């Protein structure tokens, strides 16, 4: 694989910000209040996750279920898109999941993004009685079920309000990125910009094999923050968002704790987004 820029580096989409509010170690009132605050700050996408137990701290601590929360967010927010980072494909029949997503799509007025992955948290499987199987088998199930979900959407009455975007999370180069090339509207991954650029190039290759324009897939990645900035910069944090943007990332995600959200990071990331998009607009407006 060469070090040339991936096709996504030329993506004309504007930068967007997604903030994940893990449904752990917080009351519902705190989660709801944090979601409302994030919408007021202007984030583009509000995310939770699909697990049954906390992923950090006390594993027996406060925790809430993903999709009932998305239904509540659909009512309690007005403009921000909502979704999971990510739904575990193993936990629900794909036809049922399609119907759930269609319903939340309507409740939200067309603001749902269906984030989905193959699943990995064995505690969830063991405690709730799902077969854990193998990583490869769970990916095969995801590839099998995504067409089922799309087909069910065509047969529901009423149908979804829009073509619900599908976000697939995961970085496996042999199976996951092939599934992304075949089914996803958004791909999400984690890593340093060099690793993300490599994954983008692999995804570009899978798109070429499947006859798909790689720019049809928006690229998403988690942002790394470092407290403090250079003297000539404003804000409380520096991040690697510029480097991620240069290799084609357009959706930038971070996480805040609902019980004590670090809103300074969010404000800095939203400000960065607005500055990048303003520069992009000025460049596009230049003659020639």
N, C-alpha and C positions, 0 to 999 in steps of 0.2 A: 504494500500500500504506500503510495507516495505521500509527500507532505504538502501537496497542492491543496488550495482551499477547496472545501466541499461546495457542491452546487448551492447549498443553502446560504452561503455567504452573500449571494446576490438576492436574497429573499426581499421583495419590496414591502412586505407586511410591516406595520408599525410595531414597535416594542410594546409588550404588555406585561403586567405584573399580576402574579397569582400568589395569594397568601394562604397557607395552610394553618388551620386552627385544630390541632389534635384534640379529639374529644376525650381527653384524659385529665385527671387531677384538677377538675374544675366542676362547678355546679352548672346546671343548664342556664341559669340566669347570667353567669359569667360568660358562658359561650355565646349566648344571644347578644349580650352587650358588646362583646369584642367584635362579633360579626357586624353589628350595626356601625361600630366605630370605623372598621376597615372599609365599609362601603362609603362612609362619609369622607374618608381620606382619599377615595378615588381609585382603589384597587380594581383591577379588571375581572379577576376570578377569585372566588372564595372557595377554599377546599377543606375537606376533612379527610379521614381515612377509614378504611373498612377493616377494622380489627375488633376483637371482643375484650381485649385486656390492654392496659397501658403497655407501651413499648419502652418506656424508661421509668425510672423510679420504682415505687412500690407496685408490683405486678397485680396486687389486689386493690389498688386505689380506684378512685372514681373513674368511671368510663361509660360512654354512651354509644348506641348503635348508629351506624352510618346513614342508612337510607331514610329512617324515620326523621333523623336530623335534617337531611336534605329537604324533606317535605316541609319541615318547620321553617328552614331558611327560605324556601320558596315563597312562603307567606310573609315572613318578617323582613325581607329585603325587597328592594324595588328595581334596581338597575344592574347590580353586579351579577355576573355569571356565577354559577355554582356547580360543584362537582366533587367527586372523590379522587384522591390521589393515593391509592386507586381502589376501585371495587375488586374484591376477590371473586374471580369467575366461579370458583368451586362452591360458593356458599348458597347459590340460588339457581334454580332451574332457569335456563336462558330465556324461555318464553315468559316466565314470571318477571325476570329482570327487565325484559323489554317493556312489559306492561307497566312496571314500576317507573321506569325511566320516562315513558310516555306520559304517565300521570304527573310526575314532578315537572316535566316539560310544560304541561298545561298550567299547573298551579303557578309556576314561575313566569308565565308569559313568554316562554321560549328562551329561557336562560340556562338550561341544563347542558353541561358537558358530561358525557359518559366516559369517565376515567375508569380503565379496567386493566387488570393484569392477571397472571396465572395463580398467584398466591404463594406464600412462603412461610407464614408463621405457624409452626407445628402445634403450638399450644392451643391456638384457635381451633384447629382441626380436631385435636384430641378431646378438648373439653366439650365441643359442640357436636361431636359424633360424626364428623366428615372423614372420608378416607383420604389420608395424606398422600399416598402414592409416591411418585417420583417427580422431580422437576420437569423431566422431559414429557412425562405423561400429562402433567398439568398444562404444559404449553400446547400439547396436542389437543387437549380438551378446549383450550381457548380458541385455537384455530378452527375447531369444529363448531363452536358455539357462536362465534361472531356472525356468520351468515344466518344462523337461526334467529338471532336478535334482529338483524336488519329485515329478514323476511316477516317476522311477527309485526314489526312496525308497519309494514305495508297492508296488514290485514286487520289492524285495530280500528275501532270506531268509537270516537274520532281518532284519526291518525295524529302523529306528532305535529306540533305547530311548525316545525322546520326539520330539515335534515339534521338530526341531533349529532353534533361532532363527537367522534370517538377518539379519546386519548388513550394510548397504550403506553404503559410504563415498563421499563426493563431494558437491559443493554446486551442481552445475549446475541452474538453475531450470527449464529447458525440458524436459530429458530425464531427468537423474539423479533429481530429486525426484519426477518422475512415476513412474519405475520404483520408487522407494522406496514411494510410496503404493500401488502395485499389489502389491508383493512382500515388503517388508521387515518385520521385527519390531523392528529397531533402526536408527536413522539416525545416522551419525557425520559430524561436520564439524569444521573448525577456523576460528577467527576470534574477534574481540572479541565480548563479549556482545551488543552492538547488532546486529552482523552475524548472529550465531547466531539472535537473536530474529527477524530478518527472514527467514532461511531457514525457521524454524519456521512463520511465517505463510504462506510460499509452500507449504510442505508441507501445512499445514492446508487450503489452497485446493485442492491436488491431491487430497487425501483427500475433500473435499466433491464434487469432480467425479467421483470414482470410487465414491462412496457408502460410504466407509469412515470409521469413527470415528477421528479423529486421535489419540486417547489409546491406541489399540491399538499405536502405534509409540513405543517408548522412544527418547528423544533423548539422544545422546552427543556429547561435545565434548572437545577437548584443553584442558587447564588451563595457564594461563600463571603462572609463579612469579616472585617478586621476592625476593631475599635480604633477611632481616630483617623484623621485624614491629613494630607499635606497642608502646609500653612495657607496656600492659595486656594484651597477648596473649602466649601461650606459643608455643614452636616457633621454628624457624629461618627459615621462609619465610612470606610472604603470597602469596595467589593471588587470581584472579578467580572462584573457585568459587562464592562467594555470589551474584555477579551472574549467572553462568550458571544457577545453581539457580533464581533468581527468574524466568527466562524459560522454564523448563521442562526444562533439562538434568537428567538423572538418572544418567547414567553419565559419570564424569569420568576422563579418561585422561591419563597422563603417561608419559614415557620415561626409562629409566635404562640406563646402559652396563653391560653384563655384567662387563666387566673391572674397573670401578671404580664401582659403583653408588652414587648419592647417596641413601642410605636416609633421610636426614633429611627430604627432600621427601616421600617415601612415608609416613613416620610422621606428618608434619603433615597430609597429605591424608586418611589413614585416621582420624586423630583428629577432623578436621573432619567427615568423613562420620558418625562415631558421634555427634558432638554434634548435627548437623542432624537425624539420624534420631531421637535422643532427644527433641529439642524437638518434632518432628512427632508422636511418639507421645503426648507429654504434651498437646499441643493437641487431638488426636483424642479423648483420654480426658476432656476437659472436658465437663461437662453442657451440653446445649443446642447 
